């Protein structure tokens, strides 16, 4: 049953959510303000394959990341942080970082980070080009549709890591807003990276409290980013998510 009979470092493919399905990440980019709360400022579909050896240890992570929509005028970047040291990463390929403002280590991870952080792209508009009408891309009814773009990321590890140490994908994904590296937006209770501007935590609508590991959530437990294990029908521009998904607020 070995998926890699000719490679003694690999044995099994482990797809998340599954081999044929995707999950979705959706972000609000006006954090620490709630903004228009339409959750379409960045919409990224994902499919991960964490490849394990015969001892159920991860030796490589592949990720197919598809940028579906940019309901924003900001030029936002997207990254993922793994719960392991940068030194455990051998190489990262498939990213699209064009700005010299993003510093990388020789292995492709971001410099200045205690945990392995991969900047997938530094400007969403390099992935989906604005069609010339509407706000952003693929969020304004009547505007020209732009075909989503998939980046195939390959992360090789220097040594096997226990699957339990890594946890489940999508790990700790985040955006950084309008090319300002310190303004990060994460999923609920996922910590900021070492390069985030932590002075913004707990301001405006954000109710983060680092002392209790509470991050990126309002006082009423509303998120600034969501992770859905399946495709997400995101709202059109300027329509709050509670108008598109009528059970979101009770949930």
C-alpha positions in Angstrom: 0.0 0.0 0.0 3.1 2.3 -0.2 2.2 5.4 -2.3 6.0 5.9 -2.9 7.5 2.4 -3.4 10.7 3.9 -4.8 11.3 6.6 -2.1 12.3 5.3 1.3 11.5 8.7 2.9 7.8 8.6 1.9 5.1 6.1 2.3 1.6 7.6 2.4 -0.4 10.5 1.1 -2.8 12.1 3.6 -5.1 14.6 2.0 -7.1 17.3 3.9 -10.0 17.7 3.7 -9.8 14.8 1.2 -8.2 13.9 -2.1 -11.1 15.4 -4.1 -12.4 18.2 -2.0 -11.2 21.6 -0.8 -11.6 23.8 2.3 -12.0 27.6 2.2 -10.4 30.4 4.1 -12.1 33.9 4.1 -10.7 37.0 5.6 -11.7 40.6 6.6 -8.9 43.0 6.0 -10.0 46.0 8.0 -9.0 44.4 11.3 -8.9 45.5 14.1 -12.2 47.0 12.8 -15.0 44.7 11.7 -15.3 46.6 8.4 -18.2 45.6 6.2 -18.0 42.0 7.5 -18.6 40.5 4.1 -15.8 37.9 4.4 -14.7 38.3 0.8 -11.6 40.5 1.1 -9.6 37.4 0.5 -11.0 34.0 -0.3 -8.6 31.1 -0.7 -9.5 27.4 -1.3 -7.0 24.9 0.0 -6.2 21.2 -0.4 -3.3 19.8 1.6 -1.3 16.6 1.3 0.9 15.9 4.3 3.1 13.0 3.2 4.2 10.6 5.9 6.8 7.8 6.2 6.2 4.3 7.5 6.3 5.5 11.1 3.5 8.1 10.5 5.9 11.0 10.6 5.6 13.9 8.1 8.4 14.4 5.7 6.8 16.7 3.2 3.8 19.0 2.9 2.1 19.9 -0.4 -0.6 22.5 -0.6 -2.8 23.5 -3.6 -3.9 27.1 -2.7 -6.5 28.7 -5.0 -7.2 32.4 -4.9 -10.9 32.8 -5.7 -11.8 36.3 -4.8 -10.4 39.7 -3.7 -13.2 41.9 -2.4 -10.8 44.7 -1.6 -8.8 47.5 -2.9 -5.9 46.7 -0.6 -3.0 44.7 -1.9 -3.0 41.9 0.7 -0.5 39.1 1.1 -1.1 35.6 2.4 1.0 33.3 4.5 0.9 30.1 6.6 2.8 29.4 9.8 3.7 25.9 10.8 4.1 24.9 14.5 7.8 23.9 14.0 11.1 25.6 13.9 12.2 27.2 10.5 15.3 25.0 10.8 13.2 21.9 10.2 12.3 23.1 6.7 14.7 22.0 4.0 13.1 23.9 1.1 9.9 25.8 0.0 8.9 26.0 -3.7 5.9 27.4 -5.5 5.5 30.8 -3.8 5.1 34.1 -5.5 6.8 36.8 -3.5 7.9 39.8 -5.6 8.6 42.5 -3.0 12.0 43.0 -1.4 10.2 43.9 1.8 9.7 40.2 2.5 13.0 38.7 3.7 13.5 35.0 3.2 15.9 32.5 4.6 17.9 30.3 2.2 15.3 27.5 2.7 12.4 29.7 1.6 10.9 30.4 5.0 10.5 34.0 6.2 13.4 35.5 8.1 12.9 36.7 11.6 10.5 34.0 12.6 10.9 31.5 15.4 8.4 29.2 13.7 8.4 28.2 10.1 6.5 30.8 8.2 5.8 30.6 4.5 4.7 33.7 2.6 2.7 32.2 -0.3 2.3 35.6 -2.1 2.7 39.2 -1.1 0.0 40.7 -3.3 -3.2 39.1 -4.2 -3.6 41.3 -7.3 -0.5 39.5 -8.8 -2.6 36.4 -8.7 -6.0 37.8 -9.9 -5.7 40.8 -12.1 -8.4 43.5 -11.6 -10.8 43.2 -14.6 -11.3 46.9 -14.9 -14.7 47.2 -13.3 -16.2 46.6 -9.8 -14.5 46.4 -6.4 -11.7 43.9 -6.3 -12.0 40.7 -8.2 -14.9 38.3 -8.5 -17.1 40.0 -5.8 -19.1 42.6 -7.7 -22.1 41.3 -9.6 -21.9 42.3 -13.3 -18.1 42.7 -13.3 -16.0 40.5 -15.6 -15.1 37.2 -14.0 -11.5 36.3 -13.5 -10.5 32.6 -13.5 -9.1 31.6 -10.0 -5.4 30.9 -9.8 -3.8 27.9 -8.0 -0.4 28.0 -6.5 1.2 24.6 -5.7 3.4 24.8 -2.7 5.9 22.2 -1.7 7.5 22.2 1.7 10.2 19.6 2.3 11.4 18.9 5.9 14.9 18.3 7.0 13.8 15.4 9.2 10.6 13.5 9.9 8.2 15.3 12.2 5.4 13.6 14.2 2.0 14.2 12.6 0.6 15.0 16.1 3.2 17.8 16.4 2.1 19.5 13.2 -1.6 19.1 13.8 -4.2 19.4 11.0 -4.1 21.8 8.0 -4.5 24.6 7.3 -2.2 25.2 10.3 -2.0 28.9 11.0 -3.0 30.8 7.8 -3.1 34.6 7.8 -3.2 37.7 5.6 -1.1 40.8 6.0 -2.9 44.0 4.9 -2.0 46.3 2.0 1.7 45.3 2.0 2.1 46.4 5.7 3.8 43.3 7.0 2.9 43.9 10.7 -0.9 44.0 10.2 -1.8 40.4 10.3 -5.3 38.8 10.4 -5.6 35.2 11.6 -8.3 32.7 12.5 -9.8 32.8 16.0 -7.2 32.1 18.7 -4.4 31.5 16.3 -1.4 33.6 17.5 0.2 36.3 15.5 3.7 35.7 14.0 6.8 37.2 15.4 6.6 40.0 12.8 3.1 41.1 13.7 2.4 44.5 15.2 1.0 43.3 18.6 0.2 46.9 19.6 -3.0 46.5 17.4 -4.3 43.6 19.5 -7.2 44.6 21.7 -7.9 47.9 19.8 -11.1 49.0 18.0 -13.3 45.9 17.6 -10.7 43.4 18.4 -10.9 41.7 21.9 -7.6 39.8 21.8 -5.9 39.0 25.1 -2.5 37.5 24.7 -2.4 36.5 28.4 -5.3 34.1 27.9 -4.3 33.1 24.3 -7.4 34.9 23.0 -6.7 36.3 19.5 -8.6 37.9 16.5 -12.1 37.9 17.9 -14.5 40.5 19.0 -16.1 40.8 22.5 -19.1 38.9 21.1 -16.9 36.1 19.7 -17.1 37.2 16.1 -14.2 36.2 14.0 -12.1 38.2 11.5 -11.3 35.1 9.5 -13.1 31.8 9.0 -12.1 28.3 7.9 -14.7 26.1 6.3 -14.1 22.4 5.5 -15.7 22.7 2.1 -16.3 25.3 -0.7 -17.5 28.7 0.5 -20.2 30.7 -1.2 -18.9 34.1 -0.2 -21.1 37.2 -0.1 -21.0 39.8 -2.8 -19.3 43.1 -2.1 -20.6 45.2 0.9 -23.1 42.6 1.9 -22.5 41.3 5.5 -22.2 37.6 5.9 -25.4 37.5 8.0 -27.3 38.6 4.9 -25.8 35.8 2.8 -25.8 33.1 5.4 -28.8 33.5 7.6 -27.6 31.2 10.4 -24.1 32.6 10.7 -25.1 35.0 13.5 -26.8 32.4 15.7 -23.9 30.1 15.1 
